[in-house]
């Protein structure tokens, strides 16, 4: 039986924000067009309902005129006006939904742009902090190296030559190697953060 391990870790692409922006740029117009088309379909349906209701009210108004006692026709007129007002109100509400959808889309774009700028600014600030921290640590290492050299030179002058001078030289080389190693480690560990 083959052993296939599936990782549950989702690796985000390095340019995740750019991919999300491209996806948004592709699907947003389709979404907005769909909302506009559905709105037009609903408004057309409401127009048909309004026309059909007017026709039915007209037919009933005409039918009641055949009775011996004519009912007041203003009831039919009021009913027709009520339906037409309801249709126009619904159409206005649909237009409002379309406008709000477009406004929400614009707000989303502005927020995405703002988040992108915030991310860029924070990244730049972090990189600047890392760079300055590395520079400060390197200066401290250079100062420590200069102080060590001065101490080793003073010690060599005091003890003169011989086996103690060899030990002092060995310590000096070790200290210099340690300081250079620290600088290399700083460069290697901070390289991903500083461009």
N, CA, C and O of each residue as an XYZ file, in Angstrom:
780
protein
N       0.850     -1.163      0.000
C       0.000      0.000      0.000
C       0.897      1.226      0.000
O       1.736      1.387      0.885
N       0.718      2.098     -1.001
C       1.585      3.265     -1.072
C       1.284      4.244      0.069
O       0.142      4.434      0.487
N       2.340      4.833      0.529
C       2.214      5.801      1.605
C       2.261      7.195      1.004
O       3.336      7.728      0.728
N       1.109      7.769      0.807
C       1.068      9.122      0.253
C       0.688     10.074      1.372
O      -0.417     10.023      1.912
N       1.612     10.924      1.699
C       1.328     11.880      2.766
C       0.818     13.165      2.150
O       1.411     13.713      1.221
N      -0.271     13.622      2.677
C      -0.845     14.878      2.213
C      -0.630     15.909      3.303
O      -0.931     15.680      4.474
N      -0.119     17.012      2.900
C       0.103     18.079      3.860
C      -1.166     18.906      4.006
O      -1.810     19.264      3.019
N      -1.509     19.197      5.240
C      -2.679     20.038      5.471
C      -2.294     21.509      5.526
O      -3.146     22.383      5.685
N      -1.007     21.766      5.393
C      -0.547     23.154      5.408
C      -0.802     23.770      4.050
O      -0.435     23.207      3.018
N      -1.421     24.909      4.058
C      -1.646     25.629      2.813
C      -0.565     26.681      2.682
O      -0.408     27.545      3.544
N       0.165     26.596      1.611
C       1.241     27.541      1.385
C       0.689     28.713      0.598
O       0.187     28.549     -0.514
N       0.783     29.874      1.173
C       0.310     31.077      0.490
C       1.359     31.504     -0.525
O       2.550     31.520     -0.216
N       0.931     31.847     -1.725
C       1.899     32.306     -2.696
C       2.535     33.613     -2.253
O       1.941     34.398     -1.514
N       3.752     33.823     -2.720
C       4.474     35.032     -2.331
C       3.743     36.287     -2.777
O       3.810     37.327     -2.122
N       3.048     36.175     -3.893
C       2.320     37.339     -4.413
C       0.822     37.135     -4.220
O       0.034     37.372     -5.135
N       0.434     36.696     -3.027
C      -0.975     36.413     -2.727
C      -1.884     37.600     -2.919
O      -3.007     37.453     -3.400
N      -1.410     38.784     -2.547
C      -2.229     39.987     -2.701
C      -2.462     40.293     -4.174
O      -3.549     40.721     -4.562
N      -1.439     40.071     -4.992
C      -1.584     40.337     -6.428
C      -2.561     39.352     -7.059
O      -3.370     39.733     -7.905
N      -2.486     38.081     -6.649
C      -3.402     37.070     -7.190
C      -4.829     37.394     -6.779
O      -5.743     37.313     -7.599
N      -5.030     37.762     -5.511
C      -6.374     38.111     -5.040
C      -6.910     39.315     -5.795
O      -8.093     39.366     -6.131
N      -6.051     40.276     -6.062
C      -6.471     41.467     -6.806
C      -6.872     41.107     -8.227
O      -7.867     41.614     -8.746
N      -6.091     40.226     -8.859
C      -6.416     39.811    -10.230
C      -7.739     39.047    -10.269
O      -8.549     39.243    -11.176
N      -7.952     38.186     -9.291
C      -9.204     37.426     -9.235
C     -10.377     38.386     -9.050
O     -11.415     38.252     -9.696
N     -10.193     39.347     -8.164
C     -11.245     40.343     -7.940
C     -11.515     41.128     -9.209
O     -12.671     41.385     -9.546
N     -10.459     41.512     -9.918
C     -10.617     42.265    -11.161
C     -11.367     41.468    -12.223
O     -12.064     42.046    -13.056
N     -11.226     40.151    -12.196
C     -11.907     39.304    -13.180
C     -13.377     39.113    -12.818
O     -14.247     39.229    -13.681
N     -13.659     38.822    -11.553
C     -15.015     38.443    -11.165
C     -15.925     39.615    -10.795
O     -17.146     39.496    -10.895
N     -15.361     40.727    -10.376
C     -16.189     41.864     -9.970
C     -17.075     42.373    -11.102
O     -18.270     42.567    -10.881
N     -16.544     42.599    -12.309
C     -17.434     43.067    -13.385
C     -18.537     42.054    -13.716
O     -19.664     42.440    -14.025
N     -18.210     40.771    -13.653
C     -19.224     39.748    -13.919
C     -20.320     39.829    -12.864
O     -21.507     39.773    -13.188
N     -19.924     39.958    -11.613
C     -20.889     40.065    -10.517
C     -21.768     41.301    -10.679
O     -22.991     41.217    -10.562
N     -21.144     42.453    -10.950
C     -21.912     43.689    -11.100
C     -22.864     43.609    -12.293
O     -23.998     44.080    -12.211
N     -22.414     43.019    -13.393
C     -23.293     42.852    -14.560
C     -24.464     41.929    -14.237
O     -25.589     42.164    -14.677
N     -24.192     40.883    -13.470
C     -25.264     39.961    -13.085
C     -26.302     40.670    -12.228
O     -27.504     40.506    -12.439
N     -25.843     41.452    -11.268
C     -26.774     42.202    -10.414
C     -27.607     43.153    -11.274
O     -28.821     43.252    -11.092
N     -26.961     43.852    -12.210
C     -27.683     44.795    -13.077
C     -28.706     44.064    -13.951
O     -29.821     44.548    -14.141
N     -28.326     42.902    -14.481
C     -29.247     42.142    -15.339
C     -30.448     41.619    -14.557
O     -31.582     41.682    -15.032
N     -30.192     41.104    -13.359
C     -31.292     40.609    -12.521
C     -32.207     41.774    -12.152
O     -33.427     41.620    -12.112
N     -31.621     42.933    -11.883
C     -32.428     44.111    -11.561
C     -33.304     44.493    -12.751
O     -34.487     44.784    -12.581
N     -32.734     44.493    -13.942
C     -33.527     44.819    -15.139
C     -34.641     43.799    -15.347
O     -35.765     44.158    -15.698
N     -34.318     42.521    -15.128
C     -35.334     41.473    -15.266
C     -36.473     41.700    -14.272
O     -37.643     41.583    -14.635
N     -36.143     42.020    -13.042
C     -37.175     42.267    -12.038
C     -38.002     43.511    -12.383
O     -39.223     43.513    -12.223
N     -37.333     44.561    -12.855
C     -38.067     45.780    -13.219
C     -38.976     45.525    -14.419
O     -40.096     46.034    -14.465
N     -38.512     44.751    -15.375
C     -39.362     44.405    -16.519
C     -40.568     43.589    -16.061
O     -41.683     43.799    -16.536
N     -40.340     42.662    -15.141
C     -41.447     41.869    -14.600
C     -42.457     42.764    -13.889
O     -43.666     42.571    -14.012
N     -41.951     43.738    -13.150
C     -42.853     44.665    -12.472
C     -43.643     45.501    -13.473
O     -44.823     45.778    -13.254
N     -43.002     45.905    -14.572
C     -43.719     46.652    -15.621
C     -44.858     45.814    -16.196
O     -45.962     46.307    -16.425
N     -44.558     44.526    -16.425
C     -45.594     43.628    -16.956
C     -46.728     43.481    -15.947
O     -47.902     43.499    -16.315
N     -46.368     43.335    -14.671
C     -47.401     43.221    -13.624
C     -48.256     44.483    -13.594
O     -49.481     44.404    -13.491
N     -47.614     45.647    -13.683
C     -48.363     46.906    -13.679
C     -49.296     47.013    -14.863
O     -50.448     47.419    -14.704
N     -48.824     46.657    -16.057
C     -49.667     46.722    -17.253
C     -50.832     45.737    -17.161
O     -51.977     46.064    -17.475
N     -50.500     44.516    -16.720
C     -51.549     43.499    -16.637
C     -52.590     43.886    -15.587
O     -53.783     43.668    -15.796
N     -52.164     44.446    -14.482
C     -53.104     44.878    -13.445
C     -53.999     45.996    -13.978
O     -55.202     46.009    -13.717
N     -53.417     46.928    -14.719
C     -54.222     48.014    -15.310
C     -55.259     47.453    -16.272
O     -56.402     47.911    -16.308
N     -54.849     46.457    -17.049
C     -55.796     45.847    -17.991
C     -56.936     45.152    -17.250
O     -58.099     45.275    -17.637
N     -56.601     44.418    -16.178
C     -57.628     43.721    -15.415
C     -58.567     44.714    -14.736
O     -59.783     44.526    -14.730
N     -57.997     45.763    -14.170
C     -58.846     46.772    -13.514
C     -59.739     47.436    -14.550
O     -60.915     47.687    -14.285
N     -59.194     47.723    -15.727
C     -60.010     48.300    -16.807
C     -61.130     47.364    -17.220
O     -62.258     47.792    -17.464
N     -60.800     46.055    -17.298
C     -61.828     45.076    -17.666
C     -62.918     45.010    -16.602
O     -64.102     44.967    -16.937
N     -62.537     45.001    -15.323
C     -63.540     44.959    -14.254
C     -64.373     46.239    -14.234
O     -65.582     46.207    -14.004
N     -63.710     47.352    -14.478
C     -64.424     48.630    -14.507
C     -65.483     48.601    -15.610
O     -66.612     49.055    -15.424
N     -65.086     48.054    -16.766
C     -66.012     47.964    -17.889
C     -67.129     46.958    -17.578
O     -68.288     47.193    -17.918
N     -66.778     45.843    -16.934
C     -67.770     44.821    -16.604
C     -68.804     45.360    -15.624
O     -69.993     45.069    -15.759
N     -68.370     46.137    -14.644
C     -69.317     46.704    -13.676
C     -70.221     47.752    -14.311
O     -71.290     48.054    -13.780
N     -69.804     48.304    -15.434
C     -70.668     49.304    -16.081
C     -71.917     48.664    -16.692
O     -72.874     49.367    -17.015
N     -71.917     47.321    -16.854
C     -73.076     46.632    -17.402
C     -74.150     46.363    -16.350
O     -75.274     46.002    -16.696
N     -73.819     46.532    -15.081
C     -74.813     46.321    -14.029
C     -75.783     47.506    -14.005
O     -75.444     48.608    -14.437
N     -76.976     47.264    -13.501
C     -77.958     48.346    -13.479
C     -77.540     49.512    -12.598
O     -77.846     50.664    -12.902
N     -76.843     49.219    -11.509
C     -76.393     50.301    -10.633
C     -74.879     50.413    -10.844
O     -74.136     49.464    -10.595
N     -74.453     51.541    -11.288
C     -73.017     51.735    -11.501
C     -72.307     51.970    -10.164
O     -72.656     52.885     -9.418
N     -71.310     51.136     -9.873
C     -70.539     51.385     -8.649
C     -69.606     52.571     -8.890
O     -69.288     52.897    -10.033
N     -69.184     53.195     -7.834
C     -68.255     54.317     -8.026
C     -66.946     53.790     -8.632
O     -66.344     52.846     -8.121
N     -66.528     54.416     -9.722
C     -65.329     53.935    -10.430
C     -64.033     54.435     -9.796
O     -62.948     53.992    -10.172
N     -64.139     55.343     -8.850
C     -62.902     55.839     -8.254
C     -62.177     54.739     -7.467
O     -60.963     54.817     -7.280
N     -62.925     53.695     -6.995
C     -62.270     52.569     -6.332
C     -61.304     51.888     -7.291
O     -60.195     51.513     -6.912
N     -61.737     51.735     -8.531
C     -60.865     51.116     -9.529
C     -59.654     52.012     -9.831
O     -58.532     51.536    -10.006
N     -59.918     53.316     -9.884
C     -58.820     54.255    -10.135
C     -57.803     54.236     -8.983
O     -56.594     54.267     -9.212
N     -58.306     54.184     -7.753
C     -57.418     54.135     -6.585
C     -56.612     52.840     -6.589
O     -55.414     52.844     -6.309
N     -57.281     51.734     -6.907
C     -56.588     50.446     -6.955
C     -55.491     50.477     -8.027
O     -54.381     49.995     -7.804
N     -55.811     51.044     -9.177
C     -54.831     51.132    -10.261
C     -53.643     52.002     -9.835
O     -52.492     51.645    -10.087
N     -53.917     53.141     -9.192
C     -52.845     54.018     -8.714
C     -51.992     53.318     -7.659
O     -50.770     53.462     -7.643
N     -52.643     52.561     -6.781
C     -51.911     51.847     -5.726
C     -50.950     50.825     -6.328
O     -49.805     50.703     -5.892
N     -51.422     50.104     -7.322
C     -50.562     49.105     -7.976
C     -49.402     49.803     -8.682
O     -48.255     49.369     -8.574
N     -49.701     50.897     -9.413
C     -48.642     51.624    -10.127
C     -47.624     52.202     -9.143
O     -46.424     52.181     -9.414
N     -48.091     52.717     -8.007
C     -47.185     53.254     -6.988
C     -46.321     52.135     -6.403
O     -45.119     52.307     -6.205
N     -46.942     50.996     -6.132
C     -46.190     49.855     -5.594
C     -45.126     49.396     -6.588
O     -44.002     49.081     -6.195
N     -45.479     49.357     -7.878
C     -44.527     48.955     -8.913
C     -43.352     49.940     -8.960
O     -42.194     49.524     -9.005
N     -43.648     51.227     -8.952
C     -42.581     52.235     -9.007
C     -41.706     52.190     -7.745
O     -40.491     52.376     -7.815
N     -42.339     51.941     -6.597
C     -41.574     51.833     -5.355
C     -40.632     50.637     -5.401
O     -39.472     50.733     -4.999
N     -41.138     49.510     -5.892
C     -40.304     48.315     -6.019
C     -39.145     48.561     -6.985
O     -38.009     48.164     -6.724
N     -39.449     49.224     -8.110
C     -38.392     49.512     -9.084
C     -37.340     50.436     -8.472
O     -36.144     50.269     -8.712
N     -37.786     51.401     -7.690
C     -36.855     52.312     -7.021
C     -35.978     51.545     -6.023
O     -34.779     51.801     -5.917
N     -36.584     50.610     -5.299
C     -35.822     49.795     -4.348
C     -34.791     48.938     -5.075
O     -33.671     48.765     -4.594
N     -35.164     48.410     -6.216
C     -34.228     47.609     -7.012
C     -33.058     48.475     -7.477
O     -31.905     48.047     -7.417
N     -33.353     49.689     -7.938
C     -32.285     50.611     -8.343
C     -31.352     50.910     -7.171
O     -30.136     51.000     -7.340
N     -31.933     51.063     -5.984
C     -31.140     51.331     -4.793
C     -30.203     50.157     -4.494
O     -29.043     50.363     -4.138
N     -30.700     48.940     -4.636
C     -29.870     47.757     -4.399
C     -28.697     47.729     -5.388
O     -27.570     47.417     -5.006
N     -28.963     48.054     -6.648
C     -27.889     48.080     -7.654
C     -26.860     49.147     -7.278
O     -25.657     48.896     -7.337
N     -27.326     50.332     -6.892
C     -26.405     51.405     -6.498
C     -25.579     51.007     -5.275
O     -24.376     51.259     -5.218
N     -26.241     50.385     -4.301
C     -25.521     49.979     -3.097
C     -24.500     48.890     -3.411
O     -23.418     48.869     -2.826
N     -24.832     47.999     -4.318
C     -23.885     46.957     -4.710
C     -22.651     47.583     -5.338
O     -21.526     47.180     -5.043
N     -22.859     48.565     -6.201
C     -21.729     49.251     -6.817
C     -20.925     50.025     -5.772
O     -19.697     50.062     -5.840
N     -21.606     50.639     -4.813
C     -20.912     51.381     -3.756
C     -20.082     50.435     -2.888
O     -18.944     50.745     -2.536
N     -20.654     49.286     -2.549
C     -19.917     48.302     -1.749
C     -18.694     47.818     -2.522
O     -17.632     47.607     -1.936
N     -18.835     47.644     -3.817
C     -17.707     47.244     -4.647
C     -16.601     48.297     -4.586
O     -15.427     47.956     -4.438
N     -16.967     49.566     -4.697
C     -15.980     50.650     -4.632
C     -15.304     50.689     -3.259
O     -14.093     50.883     -3.157
N     -16.105     50.502     -2.209
C     -15.541     50.492     -0.852
C     -14.559     49.340     -0.707
O     -13.496     49.494     -0.105
N     -14.912     48.193     -1.255
C     -14.033     47.031     -1.185
C     -12.718     47.304     -1.904
O     -11.650     46.935     -1.415
N     -12.797     47.952     -3.067
C     -11.565     48.291     -3.797
C     -10.706     49.247     -2.968
O      -9.492     49.072     -2.864
N     -11.353     50.267     -2.375
C     -10.612     51.226     -1.570
C      -9.967     50.557     -0.364
O      -8.826     50.859     -0.016
N     -10.698     49.652      0.270
C     -10.145     48.939      1.422
C      -8.973     48.073      0.995
O      -7.957     48.018      1.688
N      -9.104     47.393     -0.142
C      -8.006     46.552     -0.623
C      -6.775     47.404     -0.906
O      -5.656     47.022     -0.564
N      -6.986     48.566     -1.534
C      -5.865     49.468     -1.799
C      -5.242     49.954     -0.489
O      -4.020     50.013     -0.352
N      -6.100     50.297      0.466
C      -5.594     50.779      1.760
C      -4.806     49.688      2.473
O      -3.728     49.945      3.010
N      -5.347     48.463      2.477
C      -4.630     47.359      3.119
C      -3.311     47.093      2.430
O      -2.313     46.788      3.084
N      -3.298     47.205      1.118
C      -2.058     47.005      0.363
C      -1.030     48.061      0.759
O       0.139     47.745      0.978
N      -1.472     49.317      0.851
C      -0.553     50.389      1.242
C      -0.072     50.200      2.669
O       1.102     50.424      2.966
N      -0.972     49.788      3.558
C      -0.588     49.540      4.949
C       0.448     48.428      5.013
O       1.438     48.530      5.738
N       0.215     47.372      4.251
C       1.150     46.248      4.233
C       2.509     46.691      3.709
O       3.544     46.331      4.271
N       2.506     47.476      2.628
C       3.775     47.950      2.071
C       4.508     48.841      3.065
O       5.723     48.727      3.227
N       3.773     49.726      3.729
C       4.391     50.626      4.698
C       4.941     49.843      5.883
O       6.056     50.100      6.338
N       4.164     48.893      6.383
C       4.624     48.087      7.520
C       5.839     47.249      7.136
O       6.772     47.104      7.926
N       5.829     46.701      5.931
C       6.964     45.910      5.463
C       8.209     46.778      5.359
O       9.291     46.381      5.791
N       8.049     47.961      4.786
C       9.193     48.869      4.661
C       9.715     49.270      6.039
O      10.926     49.330      6.250
N       8.809     49.544      6.976
C       9.227     49.915      8.334
C       9.961     48.755      9.004
O      10.972     48.958      9.675
N       9.448     47.544      8.820
C      10.093     46.365      9.411
C      11.480     46.168      8.806
O      12.446     45.902      9.521
N      11.572     46.303      7.474
C      12.868     46.150      6.814
C      13.848     47.222      7.296
O      15.025     46.939      7.517
N      13.363     48.436      7.454
C      14.201     49.524      7.945
C      14.677     49.227      9.372
O      15.836     49.470      9.708
N      13.785     48.707     10.195
C      14.139     48.364     11.572
C      15.210     47.281     11.598
O      16.182     47.373     12.348
N      15.023     46.256     10.774
C      16.004     45.171     10.727
C      17.353     45.699     10.250
O      18.394     45.368     10.816
N      17.325     46.529      9.198
C      18.574     47.077      8.661
C      19.307     47.899      9.714
O      20.513     47.744      9.906
N      18.577     48.767     10.389
C      19.212     49.601     11.412
C      19.714     48.774     12.591
O      20.771     49.058     13.155
N      18.954     47.760     12.953
C      19.369     46.889     14.053
C      20.661     46.156     13.689
O      21.572     46.043     14.509
N      20.729     45.663     12.460
C      21.941     44.960     12.006
C      23.123     45.927     11.992
O      24.222     45.587     12.429
N      22.881     47.139     11.481
C      23.962     48.134     11.454
C      24.455     48.439     12.864
O      25.661     48.533     13.096
N      23.527     48.592     13.803
C      23.911     48.891     15.185
C      24.695     47.730     15.798
O      25.680     47.941     16.506
N      24.251     46.506     15.521
C      24.953     45.349     16.070
C      26.344     45.209     15.451
O      27.303     44.841     16.130
N      26.441     45.509     14.149
C      27.762     45.447     13.507
C      28.692     46.516     14.073
O      29.877     46.258     14.286
N      28.158     47.719     14.319
C      28.982     48.770     14.922
C      29.444     48.353     16.308
O      30.592     48.587     16.688
N      28.548     47.736     17.058
C      28.918     47.261     18.394
C      29.999     46.187     18.291
O      30.930     46.154     19.096
N      29.867     45.309     17.295
C      30.889     44.275     17.097
C      32.222     44.899     16.674
O      33.284     44.482     17.138
N      32.160     45.892     15.797
C      33.392     46.570     15.376
C      34.040     47.291     16.565
O      35.261     47.272     16.719
N      33.215     47.923     17.398
C      33.739     48.589     18.590
C      34.376     47.562     19.526
O      35.457     47.787     20.070
N      33.684     46.423     19.705
C      34.240     45.367     20.555
C      35.553     44.849     19.975
O      36.491     44.561     20.718
N      35.620     44.729     18.637
C      36.856     44.289     17.989
C      37.977     45.284     18.199
O      39.112     44.900     18.479
N      37.654     46.586     18.062
C      38.675     47.621     18.263
C      39.150     47.632     19.720
O      40.345     47.764     19.982
N      38.228     47.496     20.651
C      38.601     47.463     22.072
C      39.442     46.231     22.376
O      40.431     46.305     23.106
N      39.039     45.102     21.811
C      39.815     43.873     22.033
C      41.221     44.024     21.479
O      42.190     43.617     22.119
N      41.339     44.609     20.288
C      42.648     44.802     19.673
C      43.513     45.690     20.562
O      44.690     45.404     20.782
N      42.919     46.774     21.073
C      43.673     47.667     21.953
C      44.127     46.933     23.215
O      45.256     47.115     23.672
N      43.259     46.120     23.763
C      43.616     45.357     24.976
C      44.724     44.370     24.669
O      45.675     44.228     25.439
N      44.595     43.676     23.522
C      45.621     42.685     23.160
C      46.960     43.369     22.888
O      48.012     42.856     23.270
N      46.919     44.535     22.223
C      48.162     45.268     21.954
C      48.811     45.711     23.267
O      50.022     45.580     23.444
N      47.997     46.235     24.179
C      48.532     46.685     25.471
C      49.103     45.508     26.254
O      50.138     45.631     26.910
N      48.423     44.372     26.181
C      48.885     43.181     26.898
C      50.211     42.705     26.316
O      51.118     42.340     27.065
N      50.335     42.705     24.994
C      51.578     42.255     24.339
C      52.740     43.172     24.740
O      53.849     42.697     24.983
N      52.488     44.474     24.809
C      53.541     45.411     25.200
C      53.966     45.161     26.641
O      55.142     45.274     26.985
N      52.984     44.817     27.480
C      53.272     44.636     28.896
C      54.045     43.342     29.150
O      54.971     43.311     29.960
N      53.655     42.273     28.446
C      54.297     40.980     28.709
C      55.511     40.759     27.826
O      56.331     39.883     28.104
N      55.633     41.529     26.787
C      56.758     41.350     25.874
C      56.531     40.141     24.991
O      55.394     39.861     24.613
N      57.577     39.426     24.658
C      57.468     38.253     23.786
C      57.300     37.001     24.614
O      56.950     37.059     25.793
N      57.549     35.894     23.998
C      57.520     34.625     24.695
C      56.185     33.912     24.577
O      55.337     34.266     23.758
N      56.019     32.876     25.436
C      54.818     32.052     25.341
C      53.530     32.803     25.674
O      52.481     32.458     25.130
N      53.562     33.793     26.525
C      52.364     34.551     26.862
C      51.913     35.354     25.647
O      50.712     35.477     25.407
N      52.835     35.895     24.889
C      52.495     36.647     23.674
C      51.834     35.733     22.654
O      50.935     36.161     21.930
N      52.268     34.484     22.589
C      51.651     33.518     21.668
C      50.211     33.251     22.096
O      49.314     33.165     21.258
N      49.996     33.123     23.387
C      48.642     32.896     23.901
C      47.772     34.120     23.614
O      46.618     33.968     23.213
N      48.301     35.323     23.811
C      47.556     36.553     23.545
C      47.211     36.641     22.057
O      46.090     37.005     21.700
N      48.189     36.302     21.173
C      47.910     36.282     19.722
C      46.804     35.287     19.389
O      45.942     35.559     18.554
N      46.837     34.148     20.040
C      45.808     33.128     19.806
C      44.434     33.643     20.224
O      43.452     33.453     19.506
N      44.362     34.294     21.385
C      43.103     34.876     21.841
C      42.621     35.972     20.887
O      41.427     36.089     20.613
N      43.563     36.766     20.391
C      43.201     37.858     19.469
C      42.618     37.289     18.172
O      41.597     37.775     17.686
N      43.259     36.271     17.616
C      42.730     35.640     16.384
C      41.362     35.014     16.644
O      40.465     35.108     15.806
N      41.203     34.378     17.796
C      39.909     33.775     18.144
C      38.806     34.822     18.277
O      37.682     34.628     17.814
N      39.157     35.940     18.921
C      38.190     37.033     19.088
C      37.809     37.619     17.731
O      36.631     37.850     17.462
N      38.801     37.860     16.879
C      38.524     38.396     15.532
C      37.654     37.436     14.732
O      36.730     37.866     14.041
N      37.940     36.144     14.820
C      37.139     35.136     14.115
C      35.713     35.117     14.644
O      34.754     35.015     13.879
N      35.587     35.215     15.961
C      34.258     35.231     16.569
C      33.455     36.454     16.116
O      32.269     36.332     15.810
N      34.081     37.616     16.071
C      33.391     38.842     15.644
C      32.989     38.741     14.179
O      31.866     39.099     13.823
N      33.879     38.264     13.330
C      33.546     38.111     11.904
C      32.435     37.070     11.705
O      31.584     37.224     10.830
N      32.451     36.016     12.520
C      31.388     35.002     12.444
C      30.049     35.613     12.838
O      29.026     35.328     12.215
N      30.053     36.453     13.872
C      28.822     37.126     14.289
C      28.274     38.011     13.171
O      27.069     38.033     12.920
N      29.169     38.740     12.504
C      28.745     39.588     11.385
C      28.151     38.743     10.266
O      27.128     39.111      9.688
N      28.778     37.623      9.957
C      28.266     36.729      8.904
C      26.902     36.167      9.286
O      26.004     36.075      8.449
N      26.751     35.794     10.551
C      25.462     35.266     11.012
C      24.390     36.341     10.899
O      23.272     36.053     10.470
N      24.713     37.576     11.278
C      23.757     38.676     11.145
C      23.338     38.852      9.689
O      22.153     38.994      9.387
N      24.316     38.842      8.795
C      24.001     39.009      7.367
C      23.110     37.868      6.857
O      22.139     38.099      6.136
N      23.460     36.630      7.246
C      22.713     35.471      6.750
C      21.297     35.415      7.310
O      20.358     35.086      6.586
N      21.135     35.731      8.591
C      19.803     35.603      9.193
C      18.868     36.750      8.823
O      17.647     36.588      8.837
N      19.429     37.894      8.497
C      18.566     39.030      8.167
C      18.382     39.223      6.685
O      17.594     40.077      6.278
N      19.070     38.470      5.865
C      18.962     38.633      4.404
C      17.537     38.489      3.893
O      17.141     39.264      3.023
N      16.724     37.519      4.393
C      15.344     37.417      3.886
C      14.467     38.642      4.219
O      13.473     38.900      3.541
N      14.842     39.385      5.258
C      14.022     40.505      5.682
C      14.419     41.839      5.052
O      13.644     42.796      5.041
N      15.628     41.877      4.536
C      16.154     43.114      3.972
C      16.416     42.904      2.489
O      17.080     41.951      2.082
N      15.874     43.826      1.689
C      16.071     43.671      0.247
C      17.082     44.655     -0.263
O      17.377     44.673     -1.458
